[in-house]
Amino acid sequence: MPDLRQTRRNIKNALGILLGVDLVAVIVLFSPLIGSTNSRRQELNRLWAELQVKTRQVEPLKNLPQKVVLANRQITDFYKTRFPAQDSQIATEFGKLAAADSVTIDSAKYKADDVGPGHLQPIEIEATLSGNYVSLARFINALERDDMFFMISSVTLAGEQTGPIKLQVKVETYLKVGA
């Protein structure tokens, strides 16, 4: 027959240990180290908002290797299609755009600088153009939209009482060197 005194003593010891664990849990729950339920909830909300902000910040980095490959392909295409390999192509394209918009090129100076990064040589064009206001505006618009890369750096309009309007324009473009 089992010894009930020993079992009773074991149960009392177990209850005492559980009571001690409950007492420690109550102390931890109400101690200022842990904080109130409200402060813990606020902390949880703050951390959740911080997590969402950081997730949004790293979202552009998603699929980064594929984006790098795509950007490299786009850069290569840009270099192939927008930068000429021969300097005569620049003058030809500039003249073709002027003729298409009924603009007369009175004078044009081409100045080549030293080769820069990416094997590109900056070319500066200083041109004096003449035509009516509408044709000059169309020419500038066509120059900016052309497949060849032209960047207008300055425009000076010199109107006269009679006759065509004079326009002085500085344009920058680039020539592929070693292509």
ABEGO torsion letter per residue (X at the ends): XBBAAAAAAAAAAAAAAAAAAAAAAAAAAABAAAEBAAAAAAAAAAAAAAAAAAAAAAAAABGAAAAAAAAAAAAAAAAAAABBABAAAAAAAAAAAAAAAGBBBABBBBBBBBBBBGGBBBBBBBBBBBEBAAAAAAAAAAAAABABBBBBABBBBBBBABEBBBBBBBBBBBBBBGX
